[in-house]
Structure formats: structure tokens, C-alpha cells
């Protein structure tokens, strides 16, 4: 007898009615001399044929038959599992291959052999992709009072992206990256353009006020030395005290900004957009606005009219952060308005890097560029920002402007203070009546502000040195306005 050789019999093994009938197996043998097989044994098949019948369970996973192997768990069923022994009983692979989950024969979740999880969804392709439709979002995380916890290997530096944003592209992993939420160290904060811009603007305001305080101190000393009217000297000293108060307030604001920014360092939001913006309501009669147009803000509403506006701002195009979102049905009544950062501004005429951008005065959404040397005192309250680009050829330009300068409100207060002191001095000389605060503001609005005249040396070098010595701590702080290491900590 040769075991393992022979011819196949007619019929298929899977045609045997294993589950419906009792099946017996007969073993027959014959010798080389005999002409017929003789029955050697007869036995009923019990457990072995059931294994062949159970092979149909392989069709629960795929249309193709798969081989059953020893060691398959009997605890995983389609009706729920019990008596499992993690990590020995699991769903997954052990052959360095990815694990696929499908619906409608389409890949929905793929876990690669290295553990990367990919989610593929077809939602949002048939109903307009509206971002207001809950069903258009491929991933929903619901439950608990917390959201998603993300932990990356390594430090929180800018080399670590916690979240990355990209638009569509070919393939399942391609696309163009447009933004990210990345880590930020303290040194990276100090080196960031936004931090440098803000601290530079504070330094500009502090230095400007400090110079005015020094000039007024020099003027008062000169008046006293020359024997000119004591009343005039007192008025100048009062004006200097007012400026010193503004200087102290601005210094406190600068220190608060540095402290709050340093304490909140952790992550940075990176994007092609470069400004923080909010949705603001248009005035009822105002047309739809476009990016780069200059608007006036009154009581939280915007229009192209910039006269006597509370704030002068710019329509943003692509902000990195957009706040104060209106309800979807009201969005057409609002515009995105840049509060701080870099934003494109529409300017008439040539522009040089470092020019101040102020409204054109025609309430047309355009600005004009003014060199710092040509600024009138009244222009400072109308500053939109500082141009970071040069454009000299075209009569109309769109230039990159740094907006959010804190000196606007400060300059306006300084103008009112100047006008009030001038009125007091005129009253003391008998040249004009004493005005109320409202009268001073009205007179200020009706006066054409002129550039300051060139500074005339009013006292000797020794007198000036004495003034500096008297106010040494204040001037030293103005000169060395950068934060110390203890302030940063």
C-alpha cells in the first residue's frame, strides 16, 4: 500500500452534506492479487468534518476563501465577545502587514504596520460640502468635557507640529501645507517677528514720549534761566508732568505685555495669514467691502467714512485667527477686520518702506503714505500702520503693512493735553477764555495741525546735564527699555 498517492475520486468535498446528514467513512483495501476492495473498517465522522463545515466562517471577512490555521481564537464572534485574554486575543496582524477596515468595499480606516492611522471618508461629496452640516465632517469626537490630547516626542520647539493643515492633493497623503500649530520655546518667542514688532512699537512710543519729556524739561529750565514769565514755565512743567504720566502708563503696558506673553509661551499658530482679525458689522448703508480697504469703526460698526472714527482699521484677506464669528445667516452683513499683524493695504501713490499709512481723507478705502519726517502732529492719531514694502512705480499699490500700533490713542491724548495747556496759558495771559474739556476737543478738531518747528537750544550744556542728572533713573529706563532677565522670568 502506497500512502499519499492515488487518483482523485469523482465529486467535490464541499458537496458532502456535513451539517445536514450523518456521514460515515468506510476504509477498504485490496491486494495486488485481489480484484475487489474489501471493507476494513466503518466509522461515523463526528468532529473532523465539522472543521470543514466551519470553514465557511472565513466568508464573514472577505469574498475570498482564506485558510484556517491553528491557534485561531474561538472567543471573537460577530455577536459580541467574552472570556477574552488581552493581549493574547486581539484583532490585527502579526506578519508586518497593514490592517484594513472597509465599508461598501472601500477602505475607511487603515492602520499601517508602523502604527500610522489613516481615515478615508466619502462624506460631504454629495451635499455641497457645507461647513455648517454636521454630516460633512469625517471625524466626530464626542463625550467627556475635554477634547483631543496630543503628545509629541521631543520638546515643544517649532520643529514639532501638533496639528498641520493642508488642502486637497493627489494621493492619500499628499497636499499643500498652509498652516500648522507648532511648539514654541522661550528663545523662539524672543526671535519671533511679532514679538520684536510689538516690543519695538512700545520702545518707539516710550522713546518718543521720553524725548518730549526731556525737551519740555529743557524748555522749562531755559525759561527759568532767562527770567521769562514764571507762569509760562509752570505751564511747561505741567505739560511735562502730563507727558511723564503717559510715559509711565505706556511703560507699565509694555511690561505687562512682556510678562503675559512670556508666561503664555507654549505653542505657535503658523499660517500663510499674518494677522489677527474679527468679524465686525457693516453700517446699514455701506456696500460690501474688499480686502485692503481702510475703514472707520464707530461703536463696533464699520464703514468707509474715516472722519471722527473711534478706530481706523483694514479689511483682512486671510487672517491666521478670526474671532467674533456671526451666525451663518448673518455672515453677509459682516466683514473680516484686521486688529494686529501684517495685512495688505490699498494705497494711492508711491510708498517707501517705513512710511506711515494714513487714510486718504476721501472715504474711499484708500490710504496714502507719509514719510516720518513729513508727519503732522494730527496725523499720528490717524496712523493705520507702517509699510514694510516699497512700491514707487504704480499710481495704485497694495502693500504689506504692520498694523496695531499702540501709539494712536496715546498720540490723541497727547494732542488734547497740548491743547488744554495752550488754552490755560492763553487764559493766564488774557488772550482767550478758559475752555471746558468739550471746548478743547472741539477747538482741536477745527485746528489744522502743523509740523513741529525745529528745536532751538534753550539752555547751556551744563544746564542740560543738570536736568539729566535730576531725572537720571527715568532717562536710563527710557534708554535701556529692553526687558531684563528678571523681567522675562
Protein Blocks (a to p, Z undefined) as FASTA:
>chain_A
ZZhiacddedjfklpcfklpccddddddddfkbmbdcdfbdcddfklmmmmmmmmmmmmm
pmbdcdddehiafkbcfkbpehiacfkbccddfehpacdddeehiafbdcdfkopacddd
fehklnoppakbmklpfbdceedjbdcddddehjfbfkbcfbdcddddedjkbccdfbdc
ddddfklmmmpmklmmmmmmmmmmmmmmmmmmmmmmmmmmmmmmnopafklmmmmmmmmm
mmmmmmmmmmmmmmmmmmmmmmmgobacddfbfcdcddddddfklccddehiacddeehi
acfblghpfbdcdddfbdfbdghiacfklmmmpccddfbdcdddddedjddehiacddeh
lonopacdddfklpcfklmmmcfbdcfbdcfkbmbdcddddehiaklmmmmmmmmmmmmm
mmmmmmmnopaccddfklmmmmmmmpccddddddddfbdfklmmmmmmmmmmmmmmmmmm
pccfklmZZ
